[in-house]
Amino acid sequence: MAGELKIRPLGDRIVVKVIEETETTPGGIFIPDSAREKSQKGEVLAAGPGKILEDGKREEMEVKVGDIVLFAKYGGQDIKVANVEYKILSVKDVYGVIEK
């Protein structure tokens, strides 16, 4: 993480930096944040060790630091630090990883 936010997620949780996409209409009009839908894309900055299963073993995390993920619109907890938006999500709120 960039040093400004030091959070170690627990269990199957991840910390995601929300990627805001600027939006402009075809006519060139900029749409401000307040009028846009919440972004559902972000970069994984930290990942927990995984959920502990009933047999005591730990489930492997399906995402890793650096992955760009799509997540549930209303999933997780929003956090804002130094005007940057972050989310703490459970892996179950992640729909997929964007492959490059």
C-alpha positions in Angstrom: 0.0 0.0 0.0 1.1 3.5 -0.6 1.9 4.2 3.0 -1.1 6.5 3.7 -3.4 3.6 4.7 -2.2 0.7 6.8 -4.9 -1.9 7.2 -4.3 -5.6 7.5 -7.6 -7.3 6.5 -8.7 -10.3 8.4 -10.1 -13.6 7.2 -11.5 -13.5 3.6 -11.5 -9.7 3.4 -9.6 -7.4 1.0 -8.8 -3.6 0.9 -9.6 -2.1 -2.5 -8.7 1.3 -3.8 -11.7 2.4 -5.8 -10.9 3.3 -9.5 -13.0 6.3 -10.4 -13.6 6.5 -14.1 -14.1 10.0 -15.5 -17.3 10.2 -17.5 -18.0 12.6 -20.4 -21.0 12.6 -22.6 -20.6 12.2 -26.4 -21.1 16.0 -26.7 -18.1 16.6 -24.4 -19.9 17.5 -21.1 -18.2 16.2 -18.0 -20.4 14.4 -15.6 -19.5 15.1 -11.9 -19.1 12.4 -9.3 -22.4 13.4 -7.6 -24.4 12.6 -10.7 -22.6 9.3 -11.6 -23.2 5.8 -10.4 -20.7 4.5 -7.8 -17.7 2.8 -9.3 -17.6 -1.0 -9.0 -14.0 -1.4 -10.0 -10.9 -1.3 -7.9 -7.3 -2.4 -7.2 -6.6 -4.8 -4.4 -4.1 -3.2 -2.0 -4.2 -5.8 0.7 -5.7 -9.3 1.2 -6.4 -11.3 4.3 -5.1 -14.8 4.8 -8.4 -16.5 3.9 -11.4 -17.8 5.7 -11.0 -20.7 8.2 -13.1 -23.7 7.1 -15.0 -26.1 9.4 -12.2 -28.6 9.3 -9.8 -25.9 10.6 -8.0 -25.5 7.3 -7.7 -22.1 5.7 -9.4 -21.4 2.3 -7.0 -20.0 -0.3 -7.8 -16.4 -1.4 -8.9 -16.1 -5.0 -7.6 -12.6 -5.4 -4.1 -11.1 -4.7 -2.6 -7.7 -4.2 -2.4 -5.8 -7.6 -5.5 -7.5 -9.1 -8.2 -5.2 -10.6 -11.6 -6.5 -9.5 -15.2 -5.9 -10.1 -17.3 -5.9 -6.9 -20.9 -5.6 -5.7 -22.3 -2.1 -6.0 -23.4 -2.0 -2.3 -20.9 -4.5 -0.9 -18.3 -3.8 1.7 -17.5 -0.8 3.9 -16.5 2.5 2.4 -13.5 4.4 3.8 -12.1 7.7 2.7 -8.6 8.7 3.6 -6.9 11.9 2.2 -9.7 12.3 -0.4 -9.1 8.7 -1.7 -11.9 6.2 -1.6 -11.2 2.7 -0.3 -13.5 -0.3 0.4 -13.1 -3.2 2.7 -14.8 -6.2 1.1 -15.4 -9.8 1.7 -14.2 -11.9 -1.3 -17.8 -13.1 -1.7 -18.6 -9.5 -2.8 -16.1 -9.7 -5.7 -17.6 -10.8 -9.0 -14.3 -11.2 -10.9 -10.8 -10.2 -11.7 -10.2 -8.1 -14.8 -7.5 -9.9 -16.8 -4.9 -7.7 -18.7 
